[in-house]
Amino acid sequence: MLKLLVGSNMNQFFLLKFLLTISFYIFLGGSALLFGQKKYSVDPSIQKDATGYKLRSGDSIRIIVQGEPDAVCNGTLSIHGMIKPTYLSEIKLSGLNVRQAEVLITKQYLLNSIYRQAFVSVVITKYTEQVAFLSGSVARKGPYTFPPEVQAMSIVEVIARAGGFSEIAKKNKVYVTRTFYNSDGEATNTKTYEVDVEALSKGMLSSGSPQRFWIYPGDRIQVPERLF
């Protein structure tokens, strides 16, 4: 009877130990998943400006001066990034975030003795489209529109969001053509890059190679076909 009781206790002990061990590994696995999701919650294949969206040529905005309904201005930034607020000369706002634009307009009202104390708000009513163009062996040819707050995206991400490659795409030799401009918006140079997108997507590049190739608005992506 004593042997049976001892044996029963031993079985219960090993059963309890087994259950505790399983629970421990389940906890570790769940924790790893939780922290893993948190760690990679920000997509590393997308570049955003830490200081906020910068106004661009073609953006439509509304300028409001609190308590001054006659000063409300609706307009679109010109090709040079200029706009004319009510009662002021043209001001260049491209390259500024909304807060910086508000401060600049407020200062101009003060300097021009229009308002002694102006509370200015700038609201973006329409973003100008920033696109990259895809052609060749891709699922969806044509323009890919960047989200407004995005400055650049990895080529792997852009092609994936545009539907991916076709079955006959030559993934290891994709051409990206980029035009460079001066401060006046005039084209100064054009370069074409050859990119191994297949290696980038699979992490097969050598340790010294860049792990991403960034695509910027205005870039043209050409995907050739395989010969066989």
Secondary structure, DSSP 8 states (H G I E B T S, - for coil): -HHHHHHHHHHHHHHHHHHHHHHHHHHHHHHHHHHHHHHT-S-TTEEE-TT-----TT-EEEEEETT-GGG-EEEE--TTSEE--TTS--EE-TT--HHHHHHHHHHHHHHTTS-SS--EEEEEEE----EEEEEESBSS-EEEE--TTEEEEEHHHHHHHTT-B-TTB-TT-EEEEEEEE-TTS-EEEEEEEEE-HHHHHHT-S-TTS-S--EE-TT-EEEE-B---
